[in-house]
Amino acid sequence: MQQHFSSILSNLRHMIAAKYSYAKTVTAKDDISEVFIFISSNQRENLTQDEAVNMISSPGHNMLRFLVSGYAELGGKKVDLLDTIGEWSDGIENSLLAIFNEGIDVETAKTYAALAGQAANQKSVLIFFVSNSQAKDLLLSLITSSNHNLSGLRDLIRSSGIEYSTIINQGNTIGINSYEILTCCSGESCRLPFSSLARSLKVEETLIGERSGFREFLGADTRREANDGFERQADQHGRRNRKLVKSMRKMNKAQSQALETSTPQEKALLDFPLLSERSKMILDRIFGVSNFNEDQYLDLLINSEDSDVDTGE
């Protein structure tokens, strides 16, 4: 009996989490209590606000959600995924925020970010590590409930002098819009524009959330250079956690093939990552299995060597 690949992968991730433990204990040197990964699936320039909002439900964005969730389960981690809008001084895009709030070390987090960035063909990914011992940067946040819509809120953010921010829509209740706004910045001076925004939104400064730690950008000026950098990060981590990295790469490959080979009509009909039968056939070729017996599929994913993908075309 044929099954949708999404349900297979969902079962697969749960089985891997139960049967294999790839988690690395956080050391005192790492001293990481939370990790925030900011990443987008967008590759277009000059998006309008409506386009950015609509792309949150796009196949590429949903693929990214599915992959990051899968990475976490492969590594035995828990992750919260939030659909967001990335706002900066001259642009806007759909974005995804992945929050790991329990034991995760720096290199594993960077590898999650790198492989997600590679899958989404991004130039850069931002990571913020919450750390008491390495507190050179800040992650600031506030929640506002007002009659401001997204456009008005963006105007206030820019006029407050905040260059980069992430906006999370928390919903509308009786005409009142609720948003959470986050920004990563360095040094004491970054508090001033955020405090200005709080005053504009009539939010008490004592309600501004503040996490100390350090941020790191992975990527480069071009997508090709960034891809090479993401690959190096995965290779480096793969030397000490080969099975985890190999499994994540296979998940990337499977999802990429499915996304690329679906027709526009299939993409419009499917709530990705539910995949077309055409994509399932390609996944059959990747692993050389005609029927997806779950135990056999798990063993193939964990133990098989990487090979070129034959799409049959």
C-alpha positions as CSV (number, residue, x, y, z in Angstrom):
1,M,0.0,0.0,0.0
2,Q,1.4,3.3,-1.1
3,Q,1.9,6.0,1.5
4,H,2.6,9.7,1.3
5,F,6.3,10.4,1.8
6,S,5.5,13.1,4.4
7,S,3.9,10.5,6.8
8,I,6.8,8.1,6.2
9,L,9.4,10.8,7.0
10,S,7.3,11.8,10.1
11,N,7.4,8.2,11.3
12,L,11.0,7.9,10.3
13,R,12.0,10.9,12.4
14,H,10.3,9.5,15.5
15,M,11.9,6.1,15.0
16,I,15.4,7.7,14.6
17,A,14.9,9.7,17.8
18,A,13.9,6.6,19.7
19,K,16.5,4.2,18.3
20,Y,19.6,6.4,17.9
21,S,21.0,9.0,20.1
22,Y,23.2,11.6,18.4
23,A,22.9,14.3,21.0
24,K,26.1,15.8,22.4
25,T,26.2,16.9,26.0
26,V,26.8,20.7,26.3
27,T,30.1,21.4,28.0
28,A,30.9,24.1,30.5
29,K,32.9,25.7,27.7
30,D,29.9,25.9,25.5
31,D,27.6,27.3,28.2
32,I,24.7,27.6,25.9
33,S,21.2,27.7,27.3
34,E,19.2,28.6,24.2
35,V,19.9,28.9,20.5
36,F,17.9,31.1,18.0
37,I,18.3,30.4,14.3
38,F,17.0,33.0,11.9
39,I,16.6,31.8,8.3
40,S,14.5,32.5,5.2
41,S,13.6,30.4,2.1
42,N,13.3,33.6,0.0
43,Q,15.7,34.1,-2.9
44,R,13.9,37.1,-4.5
45,E,14.8,40.7,-4.3
46,N,12.5,43.6,-3.5
47,L,9.5,41.7,-2.1
48,T,6.4,43.6,-1.3
49,Q,4.9,43.2,2.2
50,D,2.0,41.2,0.8
51,E,4.4,38.9,-1.1
52,A,6.5,38.3,2.0
53,V,3.4,37.4,4.0
54,N,2.1,35.1,1.3
55,M,5.4,33.3,1.0
56,I,5.0,32.0,4.6
57,S,2.7,29.4,3.1
58,S,4.9,28.7,0.0
59,P,6.3,25.3,-0.7
60,G,9.9,26.5,-0.1
61,H,9.0,27.9,3.3
62,N,7.1,24.8,4.3
63,M,10.0,22.6,3.1
64,L,12.3,24.6,5.4
65,R,10.1,24.1,8.4
66,F,9.9,20.4,7.7
67,L,13.7,20.0,7.3
68,V,14.6,21.9,10.5
69,S,12.0,19.9,12.4
70,G,13.6,16.7,11.0
71,Y,17.1,17.8,11.9
72,A,16.0,18.3,15.5
73,E,14.4,14.9,15.7
74,L,17.4,13.2,14.1
75,G,19.6,14.8,16.7
76,G,17.3,14.1,19.6
77,K,16.5,17.8,20.2
78,K,13.3,19.7,20.7
79,V,12.7,22.8,18.6
80,D,10.0,25.5,18.4
81,L,9.4,26.8,14.9
82,L,7.8,30.2,14.4
83,D,6.8,31.8,11.0
84,T,8.1,35.3,11.0
85,I,8.7,38.4,8.8
86,G,12.3,39.6,8.5
87,E,12.4,43.4,8.4
88,W,15.5,45.5,7.6
89,S,16.1,49.1,6.6
90,D,15.4,48.5,2.9
91,G,13.5,45.2,2.6
92,I,11.2,42.5,3.9
93,E,11.0,38.7,3.5
94,N,9.3,35.7,4.9
95,S,11.5,34.0,7.6
96,L,11.6,31.1,10.0
97,L,12.8,31.3,13.6
98,A,14.0,28.0,15.1
99,I,14.4,28.1,18.9
100,F,16.3,25.3,20.7
101,N,15.9,25.8,24.5
102,E,17.7,22.8,25.9
103,G,21.1,21.1,25.6
104,I,22.6,21.9,22.2
105,D,26.3,22.6,21.5
106,V,27.6,25.3,19.2
107,E,28.8,23.1,16.4
108,T,25.6,21.1,16.2
109,A,23.6,24.3,16.0
110,K,25.9,25.7,13.3
111,T,25.5,22.5,11.3
112,Y,21.7,22.6,11.6
113,A,21.8,26.2,10.3
114,A,24.3,25.5,7.6
115,L,22.4,22.5,6.1
116,A,19.1,24.5,6.3
117,G,20.8,27.4,4.6
118,Q,22.2,25.1,1.9
119,A,18.8,23.5,1.3
120,A,17.2,26.9,1.0
121,N,20.0,28.3,-1.2
122,Q,20.6,31.2,1.1
123,K,23.5,33.7,1.3
124,S,23.4,33.8,5.1
125,V,21.9,32.4,8.2
126,L,21.9,34.2,11.6
127,I,22.4,32.3,14.9
128,F,22.1,33.8,18.4
129,F,23.6,31.8,21.2
130,V,22.3,32.7,24.7
131,S,25.4,32.4,27.0
132,N,26.3,34.0,30.3
133,S,30.0,33.5,29.8
134,Q,30.2,35.0,26.3
135,A,27.8,37.9,26.6
136,K,29.1,40.4,24.0
137,D,25.8,40.7,22.0
138,L,22.1,41.1,22.9
139,L,18.8,39.7,21.7
140,L,16.1,42.1,22.6
141,S,12.3,41.5,22.4
142,L,9.0,43.1,23.2
143,I,5.4,42.2,22.7
144,T,2.9,44.9,21.6
145,S,-0.9,44.8,21.4
146,S,-2.2,47.8,19.5
147,N,-4.3,48.9,16.5
148,H,-1.1,49.1,14.4
149,N,-1.2,46.9,11.4
150,L,2.0,45.3,10.0
151,S,2.8,48.2,7.7
152,G,2.4,50.7,10.5
153,L,4.5,48.6,12.8
154,R,7.3,48.5,10.2
155,D,7.2,52.2,9.8
156,L,7.7,52.6,13.6
157,I,10.6,50.1,13.6
158,R,12.4,52.0,10.9
159,S,11.8,55.4,12.4
160,S,13.2,54.1,15.7
161,G,16.5,53.4,14.0
162,I,16.4,49.6,14.2
163,E,18.2,48.3,11.1
164,Y,17.3,44.6,11.4
165,S,14.3,43.0,13.2
166,T,12.1,39.9,13.2
167,I,8.3,40.3,13.5
168,I,6.1,37.5,14.8
169,N,2.4,37.9,14.3
170,Q,0.6,36.6,17.4
171,G,-2.9,37.2,16.0
172,N,-5.8,39.6,16.2
173,T,-8.4,39.8,19.0
174,I,-11.3,42.2,18.6
175,G,-9.4,44.5,16.3
176,I,-6.3,44.5,18.4
177,N,-3.1,43.2,16.7
178,S,-0.5,41.5,18.7
179,Y,3.1,41.2,17.6
180,E,6.4,40.2,19.1
181,I,9.5,42.1,17.8
182,L,13.1,40.8,18.1
183,T,16.4,42.3,17.2
184,C,20.0,41.1,17.6
185,C,22.6,43.8,18.2
186,S,26.0,44.5,19.7
187,G,27.0,46.7,22.6
188,E,25.1,49.0,24.8
189,S,24.1,51.5,22.1
190,C,21.7,49.0,20.5
191,R,19.3,49.4,23.5
192,L,18.6,53.0,22.7
193,P,16.6,52.5,19.4
194,F,14.7,49.5,20.9
195,S,13.8,51.6,23.9
196,S,12.6,54.3,21.5
197,L,10.4,51.8,19.7
198,A,8.9,50.6,23.1
199,R,8.0,54.2,23.9
200,S,6.3,54.7,20.5
201,L,4.3,51.5,21.1
202,K,3.5,52.5,24.7
203,V,5.3,49.5,26.1
204,E,7.1,49.9,29.4
205,E,10.8,49.6,29.0
206,T,10.8,47.2,32.0
207,L,8.9,44.8,29.7
208,I,11.7,44.6,27.2
209,G,13.1,41.1,27.1
210,E,16.9,40.9,27.1
211,R,19.1,37.8,26.5
212,S,22.9,38.1,26.5
213,G,25.2,35.9,24.4
214,F,26.8,36.0,21.0
215,R,25.7,36.0,17.4
216,E,27.2,34.4,14.4
217,F,26.5,34.8,10.7
218,L,27.1,31.8,8.5
219,G,27.3,32.5,4.7
220,A,29.0,34.8,2.2
221,D,28.3,37.5,-0.4
222,T,27.1,35.1,-3.1
223,R,25.0,32.0,-3.0
224,R,27.7,29.9,-4.5
225,E,30.3,31.0,-1.9
226,A,27.7,30.6,0.9
227,N,26.9,27.0,-0.3
228,D,30.6,26.2,-0.1
229,G,30.8,27.5,3.4
230,F,27.7,25.6,4.5
231,E,29.3,22.5,3.0
232,R,32.5,23.0,5.0
233,Q,30.6,23.4,8.2
234,A,28.7,20.2,7.6
235,D,31.9,18.4,6.7
236,Q,33.7,19.6,9.8
237,H,30.9,18.4,12.1
238,G,30.5,15.2,10.1
239,R,34.0,14.1,11.1
240,R,32.8,13.6,14.6
241,N,29.1,12.9,14.0
242,R,29.0,11.2,10.7
243,K,25.7,9.4,11.0
244,L,23.8,12.5,11.9
245,V,25.2,14.7,9.1
246,K,24.7,11.9,6.6
247,S,21.1,11.5,7.6
248,M,20.5,15.3,7.4
249,R,22.0,15.4,3.9
250,K,19.9,12.6,2.7
251,M,16.8,14.4,4.0
252,N,17.9,17.5,2.1
253,K,18.4,15.5,-1.0
254,A,15.0,13.8,-0.8
255,Q,13.1,17.1,-0.2
256,S,15.0,18.9,-2.9
257,Q,14.3,16.3,-5.5
258,A,10.6,16.3,-4.5
259,L,10.3,20.1,-4.7
260,E,12.2,20.4,-8.0
261,T,10.2,17.7,-9.8
262,S,6.7,18.7,-8.7
263,T,4.8,20.5,-11.4
264,P,3.3,24.0,-10.6
265,Q,-0.1,22.2,-10.5
266,E,1.1,19.7,-8.0
267,K,2.6,22.4,-5.8
268,A,-0.7,24.3,-5.9
269,L,-2.6,21.3,-4.8
270,L,-0.2,19.9,-2.3
271,D,0.2,21.1,1.3
272,F,3.9,20.6,1.1
273,P,5.6,18.3,2.3
274,L,2.9,16.0,1.0
275,L,4.7,14.8,-2.1
276,S,3.5,13.7,-5.5
277,E,3.7,10.1,-6.7
278,R,6.3,11.3,-9.2
279,S,8.5,12.5,-6.3
280,K,8.0,9.3,-4.4
281,M,9.3,7.4,-7.5
282,I,12.4,9.5,-7.5
283,L,12.9,8.8,-3.8
284,D,12.5,5.1,-4.6
285,R,15.5,5.5,-7.0
286,I,17.6,7.4,-4.4
287,F,17.4,4.5,-2.0
288,G,16.7,1.6,-4.4
289,V,13.5,0.5,-2.7
290,S,10.3,-0.1,-4.5
291,N,8.1,-0.4,-1.3
292,F,8.8,1.8,1.7
293,N,9.0,-0.7,4.5
294,E,9.8,1.6,7.4
295,D,12.4,-0.5,9.2
296,Q,14.2,-1.0,5.9
297,Y,14.0,2.7,5.0
298,L,15.4,3.6,8.4
299,D,18.4,1.3,8.0
300,L,19.1,2.7,4.5
301,L,18.9,6.2,5.6
302,I,21.3,5.6,8.5
303,N,23.8,3.2,6.9
304,S,23.8,3.6,3.2
305,E,26.5,5.5,1.3
306,D,25.7,8.7,-0.5
307,S,25.2,8.2,-4.3
308,D,24.2,10.2,-7.3
309,V,20.5,10.6,-7.7
310,D,19.1,9.1,-10.9
311,T,15.9,11.0,-11.8
312,G,15.1,8.7,-14.6
313,E,15.0,11.5,-17.1
